[in-house]
Amino acid sequence: MDQYRLSERDELSLDAAKFYYSGLSQAEVAKRLHLGRTTVSKLLTHARKRGFIQTVVKDPREDDKVLIEALQHRYGLHEVALVSPADTTTNGIRQALGVAGAQTLSSLVRDGDTIGMVYSRTVAALASNLESQTRSNVSVVELSRGLTSPQDTVNYYPSTLAHLASAFGGHYFQLGSPLFVASVQEKNQLLSQSYLREVLAMGDSCRIAVYTVGDLVSNRELILKTPILPREREVINQRAVGDICSRFIDSRGRICVPDLNNRTVGISLPSLRRKEQKVLIAGGTRKVEAVFAALENGYVNRLVTDYSTAAAIVKKFKPVPRG
């Protein structure tokens, strides 16, 4: 026993824990060990503090094979990770997605990889849950500016890029340009800058893309503050179900406002579709339509979402006509 450095109290707490978790009450454990009930309670507390007791909650909804296989079969997905948090607020879902997303990304990254990302609070939650990995020559590149508040841009945006890069011992590259510009001519002037061209080229060639989708309800205020023309906002409000990498799309995944799309700086949807690993991390009722559009149009091959969103998407499948 000396090799495990267990004290007499440690050993007694282990006996109490084994009896208790075999189904005995604390009173029954006390009788078996010839101890007082209060002592048994203290021993169980000691066992927890020492790490002898580990509680795991297994939620079958997160391993719903029927739901997962339905999504994989329809969209050819390599992976579907489901979460079902007790806290179903937007923040609660976001945090649960961040934990699951970090596990998914960690399993994908190889030496020499370039990871492309579009900032969002969901991607920030993923970055904050990443544990350090032993990798070499990993780069993290910004694919698009993302629809973000000024507070996020100043306080959280750079730290998310830095977290992602440092977790893999790599470096990050930021676009450093506005998301929308006033004209195609202005965009071409920006693209004449060698650094911006290089970062965009890194994004186009990266193996892994990590992003979320936006919904109009959550982003309505941000859209109003961006340099989008009134007629473009009208089309967005009428036709868009959300955005993918800051490209506004309708329910069929088509670009809603081509002129605005041409004035957007960042990864294009065709480039996103070509990625080897396309990790979409998104959930919540408001994002069902945008997630569905992304799936239907091949912008995803690894999906991290919550159980309710996944179930809502499967309900949208049209039945196959019988012969």
Salt bridges, closest charged atoms under 4 A:
ASP10 OD1 - HIS46 NE2 2.66
ASP10 OD2 - ARG50 NH2 2.90
ASP59 OD2 - ARG61 NH2 2.79
ASP63 OD2 - LYS65 NZ 3.11
GLU79 OE1 - ARG302 NH1 2.96
ASP113 OD2 - ARG207 NH2 2.70
GLU142 OE2 - ARG145 NH1 3.98
ASP152 OD2 - ARG121 NE 2.98
GLU221 OE2 - LYS225 NZ 3.25
GLU232 OE2 - ARG263 NH2 2.41
ASP250 OD2 - ARG239 NH2 3.65
ASP250 OD2 - ARG254 NE 2.91
GLU276 OE2 - ARG207 NH1 2.87
GLU289 OE2 - LYS316 NZ 3.02
GLU296 OE2 - ARG74 NE 2.99
